[in-house]
Amino acid sequence: MSAVLPVALFALAGVLAGGVWSTLRQGAPKVLTGLLAVLTLLAAAGGVLWLMPQDG
């Protein structure tokens, strides 16, 4: 399970990044694009943090 979660988070970040790109190209409201961008960064950061070694 611990190996699946970061892959899923990175996959989610990729899908969300595609959504950001799509909303930018279609001229969607900037609030929606910004929200998707924040969610993308959170998913990617979660994947990175999950892979970092824990001290202790």
C-alpha positions as CSV (number, residue, x, y, z in Angstrom):
1,M,0.0,0.0,0.0
2,S,2.8,2.4,0.8
3,A,4.1,2.2,-2.8
4,V,0.8,2.7,-4.4
5,L,-0.2,6.0,-2.7
6,P,2.6,8.2,-4.0
7,V,2.0,6.9,-7.5
8,A,-1.7,7.7,-7.2
9,L,-0.9,11.2,-5.9
10,F,1.4,11.9,-8.8
11,A,-1.2,10.5,-11.2
12,L,-3.8,12.8,-9.7
13,A,-1.4,15.7,-10.0
14,G,-0.9,14.9,-13.6
15,V,-4.6,14.8,-14.3
16,L,-5.2,18.0,-12.4
17,A,-2.3,19.7,-14.3
18,G,-4.0,18.8,-17.5
19,G,-7.2,20.3,-16.2
20,V,-5.3,23.5,-15.4
21,W,-4.0,23.6,-18.9
22,S,-7.4,22.9,-20.4
23,T,-9.1,25.6,-18.4
24,L,-6.5,28.1,-19.3
25,R,-6.9,27.4,-23.0
26,Q,-10.7,27.6,-22.8
27,G,-10.7,30.9,-21.0
28,A,-12.3,29.7,-17.8
29,P,-12.4,32.0,-14.8
30,K,-9.1,32.6,-13.1
31,V,-10.5,31.5,-9.7
32,L,-11.2,28.0,-11.1
33,T,-7.8,27.8,-12.7
34,G,-6.1,28.9,-9.5
35,L,-8.0,26.4,-7.5
36,L,-7.0,23.6,-9.8
37,A,-3.4,24.7,-9.7
38,V,-3.4,24.7,-5.9
39,L,-4.9,21.2,-5.8
40,T,-2.3,20.1,-8.3
41,L,0.5,21.4,-6.2
42,L,-0.9,19.8,-3.0
43,A,-1.2,16.4,-4.7
44,A,2.4,16.6,-6.0
45,A,3.7,17.8,-2.7
46,G,1.8,15.0,-1.0
47,G,3.5,12.4,-3.3
48,V,6.9,13.9,-2.6
49,L,6.4,14.1,1.1
50,W,5.2,10.5,1.2
51,L,8.4,9.3,-0.5
52,M,10.7,11.2,1.9
53,P,12.4,9.1,4.6
54,Q,11.2,9.5,8.1
55,D,13.7,10.0,10.9
56,G,13.2,7.9,13.9
